[in-house]
Amino acid sequence: MKIKINNKECVFDKGDTLIQIADRNGIHIPRFCYHDKLSIAANCRMCLIEQAGANKPQPACSTPAIEDQEYFTNSDLALDSQKNTMEFLLINHPLDCPVCDQGGMCELQDLALMHGRVKSRYKEDKRVVVDHNIGPLIKTNMTRCIHCTRCVRYGEEIAGIKEFGSIGRGETMEIRTYLTSAINSPMSGNMIDICPVGALNASPSHMKGRTWELEKVKFISNHDCVGSNMDIHVLENKVFRVVPHENNKINEIWLSDRDRFSYEALDHNERVKKPTAKINGRHTEVEWDQAFEIIKNNLDSINSNDVSGLISANSTIEEQYLFQKWLREMDINNIDYRVSQNDFRYQTEEPFPKIDIPIDDIENMDSILLIDSNITYEQPILSHKLRKLFLKNAKINSIHTYNYTYNFDLENSILINPNFLVDILIDFVEYLSITSNRKFDIPAEIRKKFKGNAKKSVQEIAKNLLAKKNSLILLGSSLVSHPDYQLLKILTNMISIMANSSKGYLVENCNVAGAWLTGCMPNTTKKISKDKNSRFNVLEAINNKLDSYIIYNLEFIDFYHYKELKKSLDNAKFVLGFQSFVTEEEKSFYDVILPLATAFESPGTFVNIENEWQSFAQGCKPYYMSKEGWKILTKLRLQNGASIDNSVDYIDVLNEVDSVVRNQKFNMEEKYNNLVIEKKLNTGSLTRFGGIDSYYIDNIVRRADSLNKVNSKKNFISVNKKTLEANNIDITKNKLIVRQNDNTLLVELIIDENVSDNSVYIINSNKEYYELGKRYQPIKIENV
Amino acid sequence: MKDKDLYNIPSEACTKINEWLLKFPDGEKKPAIIYALHLIQKENKYIKSKHVDALANLLNLKKIDVYEVASFYSMFELEKVGKHTISVCTNVSCMLKGSDEILAYLERKLKIKVGTSSDEYFLKDERECLAACCGAPMMQVDHRYYENLTKEKVDKIIRDIENEK
């Protein structure tokens, strides 16, 4: 079908609106309320255009094209209507562009220049709106609002949590939240981007710089395994703000708040400024060369089998590659990245942490099974994809240990105690072995566990997976610390094979795939360089109390075995840290600390869960004396006499990683030999569980001020009523004492029926919880 | 949240709301908001935040959804008002027949300004045409129409209300 716009012939499909056709053909139509990701509101009237023969102008955003009609976007009628609309919009809009953050990137400013009058004819008083505090991330200035309702529709349709609404009507209409409630969505920052005026601004960068002074560098998100694309805006060598970079395969035009506001941590007062070394028991600032010399002397004097190198899965693949190479060149093979992991069975066959289908393919699924995944807060971008699915009527099911808040509705859900997660997955395998027509050789070990009475809810979910052609099973990222993690992966894999589903192992860090590929783990058959002997993984390295530990970009609380680690470090002769941040307490454990540039300050590559390699350039120069990881590691290798060119550049490192790692064909098949199904988690009593707060997951986010103000409530635990009564807790008081081994903590009690029986839900959001004890361990609750 | 801040929608009202919902397609909860707010306002004179909370909970909607509706329509009162609501029509017909004087008289008599409320009376401002032009000037007291008003008639209406107590 064809129409003519401005005498240009345009092709369209039935139902296309005029603005869509014009956009496709590069014809400019001004708009405020229309946004291609949102529903049509047609309330700003800026997009009025002329239809030949019609006696009044039509809004292009909501008018479907009619075949063989002629439309004009630049006729007198169209231009006149647009000019009049503009004049009305500007009546109440303040002329404060010089002090408005949006100035320079403002849609209203741009369109006023093109379609506005030179001078206002309005002499009367303008409307003023009182601002309300809606949280630490978004700064409102509602007098500037032009009531396009993009933010209201965004909340309702994209974020799935309607928080803004239009209150009142006519001249007194306001966009605001209910009473004084704050914005709580993990993707709220996107409202700042879609706001066409300066009504919603980013609070952390409010009034701190102007748009035209900024430099833009493309960057990859470093707080979840999705790898969202973003642009960092740099002002005077500091990250000024972060905005999404459109990538329709991953994050579309959205960005989670965590990725958007984490940069605030970069000049936190716990940043390491200079290399320091412990001289006569006291930390003293030293020069880089001096630090390198101390490192060499100490490592030379220690048996290489007694050294362990532990690297963060949030570091770039270049750093991970060079780190293991540096250590292996010194014959140090106790290298690991799985610091939050607790289960190391079948580690020789550690599966590649990935999702079977590309991220944008999630939108084409018909059925989803989530296994204990708090996906809306942990991977907001993936959750957005699931929400899209939900709106397309796909069925989303969940087995969880807590009724997490999702931005979609669940079809079936099973709430279960973390102790029985393995059992319920075995029920699945059993039920599928009867109903599925896909042949799969179930190991006798698992067959032995069959009970022959799968719950109705299990049957429902299994049927749902079987009935749909495209289904996906996602294993939650907080399960990494589950004592049966490996077993859960094996069972998930089996279910996915029998139900003919795709599967994904979600992980907490942004570059777990990179660490796997570069072989930053011992005892595995799947890595680039083979170790001669079996080596210590992180758990063994901690338990064996080695002489020396090298800790790269990790804080102690990143370790599942937090306390044991501290004891081992205390015992060690030489502890070396490559750190961007260090607390006073942690400092005392280190012998040498090298200041490390964060990912924002270094070029690098992250590999996300779909095995997509995404490189980024250096955003800004490293903080104070700190250096990029690849530079430090190259220097250390040079010092050890590695045969590399002295003038090695980042690009050489990237090329090396590319040729050694990327082009290597790994065996991605999941196969487990000598399967022994033995459940490790069985506390038999009250169990502590719960993942890490989404704003506490890594050393950067932990220090981002504004993000950490979003949930002001930190010290609480959730238990359901039945469990409280069984433990004789006085529920009239809202405080209680929790006890793990000899440690106690006074916390606020929240009676929460979203928790399963016989378990205590703790969101790990501050250090006291780590001091208390570990997740998935017995816990006691007592009256105050 | 303390117990006194909670409000339970009476069960008769719930039944009525559910009956009302049957008239709309499955899963559509929003059409019941106006109807339910009417029921709540009738019982409580004005709508407090706890009512909004309770209704949002009942209909499984966001509080802001309910609040948007409540704040949009002038028939819903969100601030505390007196027992009796008086609206004097001030549209063209009534104005020509002297509604301004009636309104001024009421303001003096009840000792409240238009748009404000005492414990007893709430004098609503800017009531649009109530379709009783043939009896102008007119006013509405608690949903009852009084037409062809004079000062004496207003005195009598107020006296009657007070005698009713």
Interface residues (C-beta under 8 A of the other chain):
Chain A: I161 K162 E163 F164 G165 S166 I167 G168 R169 T177 Y178 L179 S181
Chain B: S49 V52 K62 K63 I64 D65 Y67 E68 S71 F72
